[in-house]
Amino acid sequence: MISAEHQETGYPLQNHHHRNHPTKPETQNGCQTLLVFVSNLTAPLHHNVNESYTLTIPTWGPANLTAETVWGAMRGLETFSQLVCGDPLLVAMGLYIWDAPRFAHRGVLLDTSRDYYPVENILRTIGAISVNKMNVFHWHITDSHSFPLLVPSEPDLATKGRVLTCYIVLMMSTELCSLAWSMGLK
């Protein structure tokens, strides 16, 4: 019977009745190359897109990252980056990782309709969402009581629907959404 921890992490639960310790991966700076293989380079980012990947870092030779889609490769590259540390850089070696999201929708809601957030904070939030392998950035930018989005064709809309004098310009919101998309966020 496999323990719940082993099913979740792939590492066996340490048995406190024995003095044997689970084998830990080696950490060396011998990994010089990461080969990335993606089966489908054109898969669109959509709900239920395949984000699974396999990452193999042997004790010698190049590391391999294999994914069905570029979105899975992005998640695998994030995992690889989390296994690199130190100065000089060290890479955890002797690892085989297969990973796939448990939930198709993993995201964060940011409500800027009533509270102003500087663009730098929104950028930092988008980066944090991506680093944590989430895939949805739900940006609540307007609602019935507040419209802090400056639309060039309707400039009065923002001024009459906002108490504060801080606005998000439509061009800026488009750029932020494009950045989020490039980081694998819908």
Backbone bond lengths (Angstrom), bond angles and torsions (degrees), N, CA, C in turn:
res aa  C-N    CA-C-N  psi(-1)  N-CA   C-N-CA  omega(-1)  CA-C   N-CA-C  phi
1 M - - - 1.453 - - 1.529 109.10 -
2 I 1.325 117.06 134.70 1.453 122.15 -178.08 1.520 108.58 -93.06
3 S 1.332 115.96 133.36 1.461 119.59 -179.53 1.527 110.08 -69.13
4 A 1.317 115.86 158.83 1.470 121.06 179.88 1.518 110.17 -61.90
5 E 1.337 118.02 -39.45 1.455 120.47 179.92 1.522 110.16 -64.59
6 H 1.326 117.43 -39.50 1.462 120.33 179.55 1.523 110.51 -64.70
7 Q 1.319 118.10 -38.76 1.460 121.01 178.36 1.526 110.85 -65.31
8 E 1.324 117.45 -37.44 1.452 121.02 -177.10 1.526 112.38 -77.95
9 T 1.339 118.17 -42.02 1.459 121.05 -171.83 1.511 114.32 -108.48
10 G 1.321 117.52 -20.63 1.458 119.81 -174.59 1.517 112.23 87.37
11 Y 1.329 117.84 -8.98 1.457 121.91 178.13 1.528 109.10 -102.99
12 P 1.320 118.17 134.61 1.458 119.59 -179.81 1.528 111.36 -68.36
13 L 1.318 115.20 150.53 1.449 121.89 175.06 1.520 108.06 -68.60
14 Q 1.329 117.02 130.90 1.453 120.24 -178.38 1.528 109.53 -65.33
15 N 1.326 116.28 129.04 1.448 122.45 178.98 1.531 107.93 -85.21
16 H 1.305 117.37 115.49 1.460 120.87 -176.44 1.521 112.48 -75.58
17 H 1.345 118.13 -8.33 1.459 120.92 179.68 1.515 112.08 -86.33
18 H 1.325 117.50 -13.31 1.457 121.46 178.38 1.513 109.37 -116.29
19 R 1.287 116.10 154.60 1.460 119.33 179.02 1.529 112.18 -89.80
20 N 1.317 117.35 1.88 1.463 120.34 178.31 1.523 109.18 -74.59
21 H 1.303 116.02 134.82 1.458 121.21 178.07 1.518 108.72 -103.93
22 P 1.340 118.10 146.46 1.459 119.26 177.61 1.529 110.62 -61.48
23 T 1.299 115.95 147.65 1.446 120.59 179.92 1.517 109.60 -69.04
24 K 1.306 116.79 129.73 1.455 121.60 177.78 1.525 108.23 -98.22
25 P 1.318 117.82 148.36 1.450 119.00 177.60 1.528 110.58 -65.20
26 E 1.330 115.63 147.83 1.454 120.03 176.46 1.516 108.95 -72.62
27 T 1.331 116.08 153.49 1.455 120.58 174.01 1.518 107.27 -122.76
28 Q 1.322 115.92 115.90 1.449 121.64 -179.22 1.511 108.62 -141.92
29 N 1.325 114.86 170.39 1.453 117.60 174.78 1.526 110.42 -105.47
30 G 1.349 117.82 26.03 1.452 122.54 -177.63 1.511 114.51 -78.86
31 C 1.318 119.19 -17.21 1.465 121.49 -179.78 1.524 108.35 -77.22
32 Q 1.323 116.10 110.77 1.462 120.99 -177.68 1.525 112.74 -105.66
33 T 1.346 117.14 -17.50 1.453 120.56 -172.87 1.520 110.87 -138.64
34 L 1.325 116.38 138.62 1.459 122.71 171.70 1.517 107.01 -119.68
35 L 1.328 117.01 117.22 1.462 122.31 177.16 1.522 108.20 -94.92
36 V 1.333 117.03 129.39 1.461 121.83 -177.37 1.527 108.42 -114.46
37 F 1.331 115.72 126.06 1.457 122.75 179.19 1.530 108.61 -120.54
38 V 1.339 116.46 123.19 1.462 122.18 179.91 1.525 107.93 -124.45
39 S 1.315 117.27 124.83 1.462 121.53 -178.46 1.523 112.88 -72.91
40 N 1.329 117.64 -42.68 1.460 121.58 -174.66 1.525 109.02 -125.03
41 L 1.334 115.82 101.61 1.465 120.81 -177.98 1.527 113.48 -79.56
42 T 1.308 117.90 -10.20 1.470 120.55 -174.20 1.527 113.93 -113.01
43 A 1.317 118.08 7.57 1.471 120.07 -179.43 1.529 109.44 -61.70
44 P 1.325 117.85 125.03 1.461 119.87 179.81 1.532 111.05 -72.64
45 L 1.310 114.69 154.30 1.463 120.49 176.17 1.527 107.53 -79.39
46 H 1.311 116.36 113.17 1.458 121.63 179.80 1.527 108.56 -150.45
47 H 1.319 115.44 171.33 1.455 121.02 177.77 1.527 108.89 -59.94
48 N 1.307 118.48 133.81 1.469 125.45 -179.43 1.518 114.28 72.47
49 V 1.334 119.27 16.55 1.458 119.54 173.27 1.534 107.72 -65.02
50 N 1.304 117.65 146.61 1.462 122.37 -178.11 1.534 109.60 -72.63
51 E 1.325 116.89 112.69 1.461 122.48 179.47 1.532 111.90 -110.40
52 S 1.327 117.20 16.71 1.461 119.99 -178.94 1.526 110.26 -76.91
53 Y 1.335 115.44 158.24 1.461 120.89 177.44 1.522 109.30 -156.89
54 T 1.311 114.39 161.80 1.460 122.08 173.29 1.516 107.14 -125.08
55 L 1.324 116.46 129.33 1.454 122.51 178.80 1.516 108.09 -121.91
56 T 1.315 116.46 121.33 1.463 121.63 178.55 1.517 108.11 -120.15
57 I 1.330 115.97 123.20 1.459 121.19 176.76 1.531 106.54 -122.25
58 P 1.345 117.06 95.13 1.463 119.76 -177.79 1.529 111.22 -73.21
59 T 1.306 116.56 171.66 1.469 120.20 178.21 1.516 111.49 -75.16
60 W 1.320 117.84 -15.29 1.466 122.39 172.90 1.523 108.09 -147.04
61 G 1.316 115.62 154.07 1.455 120.48 179.42 1.519 112.25 87.79
62 P 1.343 115.46 179.22 1.467 119.02 -176.15 1.526 112.36 -73.74
63 A 1.318 115.18 152.53 1.461 121.87 172.90 1.520 107.64 -83.24
64 N 1.327 116.86 151.56 1.458 122.44 -178.88 1.519 110.42 -125.72
65 L 1.320 115.05 133.81 1.460 122.27 173.66 1.524 106.50 -121.84
66 T 1.332 116.34 120.96 1.455 122.03 -178.88 1.522 108.61 -122.36
67 A 1.342 115.60 131.11 1.462 120.38 179.82 1.518 109.57 -144.98
68 E 1.313 115.38 153.63 1.464 120.92 176.56 1.524 110.87 -73.32
69 T 1.341 117.07 -38.40 1.467 121.61 -176.60 1.522 110.45 -129.16
70 V 1.327 115.62 165.82 1.469 119.57 176.70 1.529 110.79 -63.77
71 W 1.326 116.46 -26.49 1.471 119.99 -179.52 1.525 110.07 -70.44
72 G 1.324 117.12 -37.89 1.463 120.71 173.49 1.518 111.08 -66.64
73 A 1.341 116.37 -39.34 1.472 120.08 178.01 1.526 110.39 -63.01
74 M 1.340 117.78 -38.64 1.470 120.45 177.65 1.528 110.79 -60.98
75 R 1.331 116.77 -42.79 1.472 120.19 179.02 1.528 110.33 -65.18
76 G 1.333 116.77 -39.61 1.461 120.91 178.50 1.520 112.32 -66.90
77 L 1.325 117.57 -38.67 1.462 120.34 176.66 1.521 110.85 -64.28
78 E 1.322 116.93 -35.76 1.467 120.19 176.85 1.527 110.19 -64.45
79 T 1.337 116.78 -42.80 1.464 120.23 177.26 1.523 110.14 -61.48
80 F 1.331 116.95 -45.09 1.465 120.42 179.80 1.526 110.27 -59.44
81 S 1.332 116.96 -43.53 1.467 119.67 -179.25 1.533 111.26 -62.88
82 Q 1.331 117.26 -29.00 1.462 120.91 179.02 1.523 112.02 -76.99
83 L 1.337 117.21 -12.97 1.466 121.76 178.97 1.521 111.96 -96.47
84 V 1.326 117.35 0.69 1.463 122.93 179.58 1.519 107.70 -106.53
85 C 1.326 116.56 130.33 1.469 119.19 -179.13 1.521 110.16 -153.36
86 G 1.308 115.95 168.90 1.453 122.62 171.27 1.509 115.20 87.84
87 D 1.344 113.74 174.78 1.453 122.75 175.83 1.516 107.70 -143.31
88 P 1.318 119.57 102.09 1.458 127.78 10.43 1.528 110.66 -71.51
89 L 1.328 114.88 160.76 1.460 120.64 -177.01 1.521 111.62 -62.36
90 L 1.314 114.93 133.91 1.457 122.52 175.77 1.518 108.42 -119.07
91 V 1.338 116.35 145.38 1.452 121.73 -179.63 1.518 108.52 -122.54
92 A 1.330 117.23 130.61 1.460 120.58 173.43 1.521 107.50 -63.73
93 M 1.325 117.23 131.45 1.464 121.30 -175.10 1.518 110.29 -124.55
94 G 1.328 115.98 164.78 1.454 121.43 -178.55 1.515 111.40 76.12
95 L 1.343 116.64 36.46 1.463 121.19 -175.99 1.519 111.37 -118.65
96 Y 1.317 115.30 144.96 1.467 122.71 168.81 1.522 105.78 -129.69
97 I 1.333 116.13 119.68 1.465 121.11 -177.85 1.516 108.38 -125.12
98 W 1.308 116.95 124.34 1.453 122.22 167.44 1.518 105.72 -115.01
99 D 1.322 115.98 128.78 1.458 118.71 -176.08 1.525 109.99 -141.80
100 A 1.305 114.88 146.37 1.461 123.00 174.47 1.520 107.18 -152.77
101 P 1.326 117.26 145.82 1.459 118.81 179.59 1.522 111.99 -64.80
102 R 1.306 115.94 139.97 1.461 120.38 176.31 1.527 110.68 -73.72
103 F 1.328 115.72 -34.31 1.456 120.50 -178.36 1.525 109.89 -119.35
104 A 1.321 116.74 137.85 1.467 120.65 -179.69 1.527 111.36 -69.08
105 H 1.330 117.34 -32.63 1.469 122.38 -178.54 1.518 108.25 -107.75
106 R 1.340 116.62 110.07 1.462 122.17 177.21 1.522 106.61 -132.28
107 G 1.308 116.86 109.98 1.445 116.08 -174.13 1.505 115.72 -157.61
108 V 1.324 112.71 -174.69 1.461 122.64 -177.65 1.532 108.00 -134.57
109 L 1.325 115.19 140.58 1.452 121.83 174.63 1.525 108.06 -102.43
110 L 1.317 117.10 129.23 1.460 122.03 174.77 1.527 107.27 -118.63
111 D 1.320 116.14 119.37 1.463 121.58 -177.09 1.520 109.23 -102.81
112 T 1.322 116.51 101.99 1.460 121.14 176.87 1.521 111.54 -105.33
113 S 1.322 117.22 9.89 1.468 119.11 -178.10 1.522 111.59 -69.89
114 R 1.316 118.25 -34.53 1.469 120.48 -178.32 1.523 113.23 -113.45
115 D 1.324 116.93 -17.50 1.468 120.89 179.96 1.521 108.79 -124.62
116 Y 1.312 115.93 129.22 1.464 120.23 -179.04 1.526 110.00 -80.26
117 Y 1.320 115.34 134.43 1.459 122.51 172.90 1.521 107.61 -122.29
118 P 1.330 118.58 130.78 1.467 119.52 176.29 1.536 110.42 -60.90
119 V 1.318 115.40 151.51 1.463 120.61 -178.68 1.531 111.01 -56.50
120 E 1.330 117.83 -36.91 1.471 120.77 179.31 1.528 110.94 -59.61
121 N 1.327 117.44 -37.57 1.472 120.91 178.28 1.520 111.08 -68.84
122 I 1.322 116.80 -38.48 1.459 120.19 178.39 1.529 109.44 -65.95
123 L 1.334 117.03 -42.43 1.464 121.07 177.20 1.531 110.97 -60.83
124 R 1.319 116.56 -43.78 1.472 120.60 179.07 1.522 110.55 -63.71
125 T 1.322 117.45 -38.06 1.464 121.44 177.94 1.526 110.91 -65.05
126 I 1.320 117.48 -44.27 1.464 121.08 178.45 1.525 110.09 -60.59
127 G 1.320 117.54 -43.37 1.467 121.11 177.99 1.513 112.13 -62.41
128 A 1.320 116.98 -42.52 1.469 120.54 -179.96 1.523 111.66 -65.79
129 I 1.325 116.56 -37.36 1.465 120.19 178.30 1.525 109.57 -62.37
130 S 1.329 116.75 -44.56 1.463 121.18 -179.20 1.526 111.83 -66.16
131 V 1.331 117.62 -44.46 1.466 121.87 179.79 1.524 110.89 -59.53
132 N 1.309 117.02 -32.59 1.459 121.40 -179.73 1.531 112.74 -89.04
133 K 1.325 116.71 13.51 1.464 124.78 173.83 1.532 113.15 60.74
134 M 1.308 115.25 31.01 1.460 118.67 172.87 1.525 107.52 -85.36
135 N 1.323 117.46 165.45 1.456 118.86 -175.25 1.533 114.37 -131.90
136 V 1.321 118.38 6.58 1.468 120.18 179.43 1.526 109.34 -133.34
137 F 1.336 115.19 126.83 1.457 122.06 172.29 1.528 106.15 -115.09
138 H 1.323 115.95 103.10 1.463 121.08 -179.12 1.522 106.89 -95.80
139 W 1.297 115.02 109.80 1.457 121.00 -176.48 1.516 109.08 -104.90
140 H 1.325 116.52 107.49 1.468 122.78 178.25 1.519 106.87 -87.80
141 I 1.315 115.46 89.32 1.461 120.18 -172.88 1.528 112.93 -92.90
142 T 1.340 117.68 -23.50 1.468 120.55 179.42 1.523 109.64 -138.94
143 D 1.316 115.77 158.23 1.467 121.57 168.96 1.524 108.10 -153.56
144 S 1.317 117.50 -172.68 1.470 119.94 -173.65 1.528 113.34 -68.26
145 H 1.324 118.02 -22.50 1.464 120.50 -177.03 1.525 112.78 -100.07
146 S 1.324 116.17 -11.43 1.450 118.99 -173.56 1.523 109.72 -148.97
147 F 1.328 116.26 138.03 1.464 120.92 -179.84 1.528 108.15 -139.89
148 P 1.344 117.59 74.94 1.467 119.77 -175.86 1.531 114.03 -82.98
149 L 1.331 117.44 20.95 1.461 121.39 -179.92 1.521 109.19 -102.26
150 L 1.335 116.70 118.34 1.456 121.26 178.76 1.523 109.34 -81.54
151 V 1.304 116.38 110.67 1.463 122.76 178.57 1.526 106.65 -104.78
152 P 1.338 118.27 121.19 1.470 120.19 -175.57 1.531 113.91 -55.91
153 S 1.315 118.33 -35.23 1.470 119.75 -178.08 1.526 112.91 -76.23
154 E 1.336 118.16 -17.79 1.473 122.94 179.38 1.534 110.37 -135.57
155 P 1.328 118.52 67.37 1.468 120.08 -174.82 1.528 114.28 -64.24
156 D 1.329 118.51 -28.54 1.467 120.55 -178.84 1.523 112.87 -73.65
157 L 1.298 116.62 -19.81 1.462 120.49 -177.82 1.533 111.07 -59.48
158 A 1.312 117.54 -43.73 1.462 120.97 -178.88 1.524 111.85 -72.61
159 T 1.312 117.29 -38.48 1.466 119.08 -176.67 1.519 112.54 -70.61
160 K 1.312 118.15 -30.02 1.455 120.75 -178.96 1.528 113.44 -90.43
161 G 1.294 116.71 -12.79 1.458 119.78 -178.09 1.505 112.72 -113.79
162 R 1.323 117.74 25.89 1.463 119.82 -176.68 1.518 109.57 -146.60
163 V 1.328 116.67 130.71 1.457 121.25 178.11 1.523 110.25 -79.99
164 L 1.334 116.61 -44.72 1.459 120.69 179.52 1.516 110.02 -76.03
165 T 1.315 116.55 166.79 1.467 120.29 179.54 1.528 111.25 -105.02
166 C 1.312 118.29 24.16 1.463 122.70 179.18 1.521 108.13 -106.26
167 Y 1.315 115.76 130.85 1.456 120.19 -175.89 1.525 110.86 -131.03
168 I 1.314 115.33 158.13 1.456 122.60 170.37 1.526 105.75 -105.29
169 V 1.310 117.04 125.27 1.450 121.77 179.38 1.526 108.36 -80.27
170 L 1.331 117.13 139.80 1.463 122.09 -177.43 1.527 111.68 -52.88
171 M 1.341 118.11 -43.70 1.457 121.32 179.66 1.535 110.62 -60.31
172 M 1.336 116.50 -41.67 1.452 121.15 179.92 1.530 110.30 -65.61
173 S 1.328 117.59 -40.84 1.462 120.38 -179.83 1.522 110.21 -65.88
174 T 1.332 117.64 -36.38 1.466 121.09 177.44 1.521 110.15 -64.59
175 E 1.326 117.49 -42.07 1.466 121.41 178.59 1.531 111.34 -65.14
176 L 1.326 117.05 -40.88 1.462 120.17 178.10 1.525 111.11 -63.90
177 C 1.320 116.71 -41.33 1.467 120.31 178.40 1.524 111.02 -66.37
178 S 1.327 118.23 -38.02 1.466 121.56 176.83 1.524 110.77 -64.11
179 L 1.325 116.47 -40.56 1.462 120.31 177.22 1.518 110.33 -62.85
180 A 1.316 117.44 -45.68 1.458 121.23 178.74 1.522 110.62 -59.25
181 W 1.329 116.87 -43.33 1.464 121.64 179.28 1.531 111.06 -61.26
182 S 1.341 116.22 -41.71 1.470 119.59 -179.53 1.529 112.00 -67.57
183 M 1.325 116.90 -18.83 1.457 121.55 177.85 1.534 111.97 -96.20
184 G 1.326 116.61 11.81 1.456 121.18 175.90 1.515 114.31 83.01
185 L 1.337 116.93 25.38 1.456 121.01 -179.97 1.510 110.19 -112.00
186 K 1.326 115.73 130.41 1.463 120.21 175.75 1.507 108.00 -83.84
